């Protein structure tokens, strides 16, 4: 079975609480904890929370992708508007005349 180990900070973000509260909750539930090679303590996510974590992570990635796409579209629109300010003869309505 795959394993997901989260730092106290990441666990807190998942639970919507502080790092300290997340740490206390993981200890109270008896979840496995280890110090990682990066010096952070990490908690092994229980199997029943595994799917919830992955779905939440996927939703955040999709939201970020959609936001990035929207930003790119807005930048393109701004660039077009700036071009048309500099060269008004390029506008579609002027070309039809």
N, C-alpha and C positions, 0 to 999 in steps of 0.2 A: 504494500500500500504506500502511495506517495505521502510525504510528510511536508507540512508547512511549519516553519519555525519563525515566529514573529518577535521582534524586539518589544520591550514594554511600550515604547512610543507608538509602534505600529498597532499593537493590541489596543492601546488607548484610543487611537483613531477609529478602529473598528467598533469599539464599544461606545464611543462618544464620551470618553471620560479622560481624566488625566493619566499620565504615565504611572504615577504612584498608585492610583486606584486600580488600574489594570493589573499592575504587579500584585497588589493585595488580593484581587479576585482570582488570579491564576493560582496563587499559593493556596487560597481558601478552597478552591476546587480540586487541588491536588494534581494539577497538570504538570507534566514534565518540564523542568527548567534546566538550562545549561548556560554556561558562559561561552560565548562564541569566540572565534579567533580574533575578531575585531574588537574584543573587549566588552561587548554588550551582552547582557543577559537576554536569552531568548526563551520563549515558551512554545512548546509543541502544541499546535492547534488540534483539539480533539476531532475525531472523524465526523461527529455530528455537526461541527461548525465548518468543516472543510468546504462543503458545497456552498454554504452561505458566503464564505470568504471569496471563493472563486467567482460567484455570480456578481458580488459587489465589485470586485476588481474589474471584471469584464465590463460592467456598466460604466465604471469610471473611465475606462479606456475608450469606450464608444462616445461618451460625453466629451472627452478631450478631443477626440478625432473630429466630432461634429463642430466643436468650437474652433478648432484649428482651420477647418474647411470654411467656416463662416468668416473668420478673420481674413483668410486668403481672398475670399470673394469681395469683402469690403475693401481690401487693399487694391484689388483690381479695379473696382468702381472708382475709388479715389484717384488712382493713376489716370483713368480715362477722363474723369472730370477735370483734372489738372491739365491734361493734354488739350481738351476742348477749350479751356480757358486761354491757353497759349495760342491755339490754332482754331478759332471759331469756324473756319471754313470746312473743318473736318466733320462737323455734326451732320447726322443723317438728314435732318429737316432742311439744312442748307444745300445738301447734295441733290435733293429731289427737285429743287427750283431751277 
